[in-house]
Amino acid sequence: MSRRRLISDLAMVRRALGVRPTPIAAAALVVALAGFGAAVVSPAAAGTTYGVSATVPVGRVPVAVAVNQLTGKVYVVNEGSDTVSVIDPARHAVTATIPVGSVPVAVAVNQLARKVYVANSGSDTVSVIDPARHAVTATIPVGSIPVGVAVSQLTGKVYVANEGSNTVSVINPITNAVTATIPVGSGPMGVAVNQLAGKVYVGNAGSDTMSVIKLATNAVTATIRIGRDTFGVAVNQLTGKVYVANFGANTVSVINPAANAVTATIPVGSDPYGVAVNQLTGKVYVTNYSSNTVSVITPAANAVTATVPVGSEPAGVAVNQLTGKIYVTNSLSNTVSVITPAR
């Protein structure tokens, strides 16, 4: 996609959502949707070293994390506390704690509308958080045991993986209501959106498959055989490649979106759980739950090129696309590790 098309698409979405196109916001939006920008060049794709620069105490059993790419704020889901911790990235400190539903396990941010969505697996709901007020403004019933959530940044629609129902719920962000329920494989867990191609990828842990959903029709168009016990799913928005953490196989599957097939299987640490992509460098970060590490994958080599020790039982992982910082939830330590790449 050309830079001109990128700016045009972003302007259209901003107008639709009432987002003011200030110069700072425009720059942040390009980073927030970094996968849209084929003209963006990696500033540090090779020769990078990694280290934990801060450790932030949060609630009990933090299992998921997401970053607001416009503000840099970090949202951490605390499964054991039924809360969301909000971290100020400049101070590396929790500035707010928001009560949500029962047993929250997943979180996603609508970068343009500035809403935060939390999947509550114990109450079969999704909490909608207004980040300006640090308050839940809506609670949406979905399927049974919702464990994954992702947002289309162009349409604002929210996709929720319901492990107990073997379905994906589609939420209209304006009405806060489920408008479609899509049958997928057994035990859907991770979910991610290819923003450009208009596809949703759902990892089915019970059937060791990936369901590919076309957003325009809310229909499954392909089913891909992957590794055992899939957990996290992430998409490189520029290449379209999909990365899947196979908890039961100690590997990451790489899916070619054109062929709908696994083209590489990468050994990582023990019990890989979460996965995230730096959209500027293409690097892939995988939390290894039982190794207490994060594996760094270089996409050109499809190989682990660094291993970073973190806290105990790391689960969720997210990247600030502007700063390159990586946030990892340590579920047994009740902390978040902040990893800073350095040359």
N, C-alpha and C positions, 0 to 999 in steps of 0.2 A: 504494500500500500504506500502511496506517495505521501510526503509530509503535507501537501496541500489538502489531500483527501482526509488525512488525520485531523487537521485543524478544522475543516468543514464539518466533520462528524461531531467533534467535540463541541463546536459552536451550536450545532443543532440541538444536542442533548442539553447543553446549558440553558438555551432558550426555553426548551420544553419544561425544565425543572426549575426555572427561575434562578439559576446560579449566575451571579454577576461575574462577567469576564474580566476581572482585574488582571494586570500583568503577572502578579505573583501566583494567583490562582491558575492562570492559564499554563504557566510553567509547571506548576505542581500537577496539573491534570495530565500533561504529557508524560510525566514520570509515573503517575498513578496508573495510567493505562499504557505502560511502557511497551507492551507487546504490540501495540498498534503501530509503533513508529519504526518502520524499516530503516529510516535514515539515522536513527540513534546508534552511535558507535560505542562499543565497550571501552570504558576508560582504563580498566585494569583487569584484563581477562587472564593474564598469566603472571606468575611470579608472586602471587599473593600469599601472605601468611595470615593466620587467624589466631585470636586469643580472646578469652573472656575478659571484658573491660569493666563489667559491673555485674553484681548479683542483687536482685531486687526481691525482698520478701513480699509475698502476696497472700491469698487465702489458702484454704486447705484443698489439696489435691488439684492443682492447676493442670488442666489437660489440653487446653486449646488457646490459641492466640491469633489476633489479627491486628493489622496496622491501618490507621487512617492515613492514607498517603498525602492528604492535603495538610493535616495538622501535625502529623507525626505521632499522635497519641496511640498508645498500645492498649488493646483490650484483652484481658486475660480471664478465661472462664475457670472458675473454681468449683469443680464438681462436688467437693466435700463441704463447701460452704453455701452452695446455692447462690453464688454471687458472681459479679464481674468486677475485677479490679481495673482501674484506669491508671496507666503509668504515664507520667510526664517524661518524655524522652530526654529533655535537657537536664533534668534533675535526677533521673533514674530513681524516681520515688512514686509511690501510689498516692494519687491526689483525690481519688473518689472510689467508693465501693458501692455497687449497685445491686440490690436484691433482684433476683430473677425467679424463674420457675424451679421445679424440683429436678435435681441431678442434671445440671447443664453440662453439655459435653462438646459443643461446637459453636463457632462464632464466625460471622462474616460482616464486612462493612460495605455499604453502598457509598462509594467515594464521592459521587456527585450530589446525591440527596442528603448525604451525611446522616445516615441511619445505620444502626448496628443491630444485627439479627443474631439471636442466641437460641440454639436448639436445646430444649429441656427434655431429656430422655425419660425422666421420671413422671412428668405430667403431660406428655404427648402434646406439647405446645411449642410455639416460637415466641419469644419475647422481642418486642421492638423497642429499642432504646433511642431516645433523643440525646445525642452526646452533649449538646449545649446545656441541657438541664440535668444531665446525669440521672435520668428517670425513665422507667418503662412507660411508654405511651399506648401500647396495645399488646394484647396476648392473643395469639392466633392458634386455634386447635388445628392439628395436622394428623398424620397417621400415627401408628403405634411405634414407640421407641425411636423418636427422631434423633439421629446421631451425627448427621452431616448437613452442612448448609453452605450455599454459594450464591453469589449475586451476579446477574448480568448487568454490567456497568452501562450498557447502552439502553436497555429497556427498563432496568430497575427491578425486573422480576426476580423472585427468590426461589431457589430450588432446594428442597429439603429431602434428605435420604431417610426413609423410615425403615429401620432394621426389622421391626416386628411385623410390618405390613408388606414387606417386599415391594415397596412403591416409592415414588418420588412425588411430593406435593409441590405444586406451583402456586406461588403467592403473588397476587396483584399488589404492588406497593402502594397504590392509591387507596384501595378499599380495604387493605389488610385482610383479604379473604382468599381462601384456596379456590382457584379457578380451574384446576385440572389435577387429576391424580393418575400417574403413569406407572403401570406395572413394569418392574425390572426383574433382575435376578434375585437369588436368595441371599438375605442378609446384607442389603446395601449399607455401606459405611461411608467411604470418602466420596466427595462430589466436587467437581471443578468445571468451570465454564471456559470454553474457547470463545473469547469475546468477538473475534473477527469472523470466525466460521459459523457462529451461531449454533454451537453444539455444546451439550452437557455430557460429561463423562462420569459414570457412576461405577465405583468399584464394589462388586458383590462378594463379600467375604465367604458367604455360605456356598456359593457355586463356583468360586475362583474364576469369575468372569468380569468383564467390563461392558456395561451397557452404554451405547452411544445414542443420545437423544437429540433429535433435530428440534431446535427451539420453535421454529415456525409452525410445526405441526404437532408438537408434544408427543412424538412417536419415536419408539426405539427403531433405529435404522440399521444397527449392527450389534453383534455380541462377540466379544473378543476373549479368547482363553488367555488367562494370565497366571501369575504365581499363586501360592497358597495364602489364604487368610489376608486378603488385601485390606489395608487401612487407609493411609493417606493417598491423595491424588492431587497432582498439580500439572498445570499446562504452561509451556513456554509459548507466550502469545505471538512471538515473532515467527518461530519455526512450526508451531502447531504440535510439536511433540508432547506426548503425555507421559508423565512419570508416576509410577505406582509403587508404593511401599508394600512389599509382601511380607507381612509379619511372620508367617509360618515358614517362610523359605529363606529368610535372611538375605533377600535380594530386592533390587528395584527393577521393575520391567519398564522398558522404553517402547512406547507405541508410536508407530508411524501413522499419522492421521489419514493420509491418502490411501494407504493399503489396509487400514484397520487391522494391523497385525503387529505383534511384538517383534522388534528388530534387534533388540539387545537385552541381555539380562546381566545386571551388575551386582556382584557380591558386595554387601555392606556389613554393618555390625550385626549384633544379635537382636532379633525382634524389632526390625525397623517399623516405626509407628507413623510419624508425620513426615511430610515432604513439602518443600517450597522452592520456588525458582526466583533467582535474581534476573529480572527481565532485561537488564542492561548488559550483564556479563554472560548470561546463560547458565551460570553455575547453579547446581542443584544441591539443596541441603536436606539431609535425612537424619531424623532423630532415631537413635538406636536404644530402645527402651531398656534392654538388659545389659547393654555395654556401657551405659552412662556416657555416651559420646554422640557427636554429630559427624556424619560422613559428608565430605564435600566432593561432589562429582563434577568433573570437567566434561561438558557435553561432546566436545570434538573427539575425545578419546573414549567416551563411555566408560570411565574408570574413576575410582576414588583417588584423589590426589592430595587429600588432607583429612586428618581425623582430629577432632577437637574435643577434649574432655569437658564435660559440663556437670550439672548436678545429678542427683539420683533419680532414675527412671524418667528420662526426658520423653515428652510426648508431643506437644504441639510445637510448630515452628512457623515463623513468618519473617518476611524481609521488608525493611524500609527501603523502597526503591530509590529514594533520593540520596540517603546517606550510606546505603549498603549494609547497615547494621542488621544483625540477625537476632531474633528474639526466640528463646527456647523455654518452654515451661517444664520445670522439673517436678513431676507429680508427687514424688516421695519427699523431696526437700522443701516443698511449699515455697519455691522461689522461681524467678525468671533469670536465666543467664543472658547477658547481652554480649554478643560476639561482634568484635570490630575487625573487619578485614584491614590489613596493612601491607604495604609493599615491602 
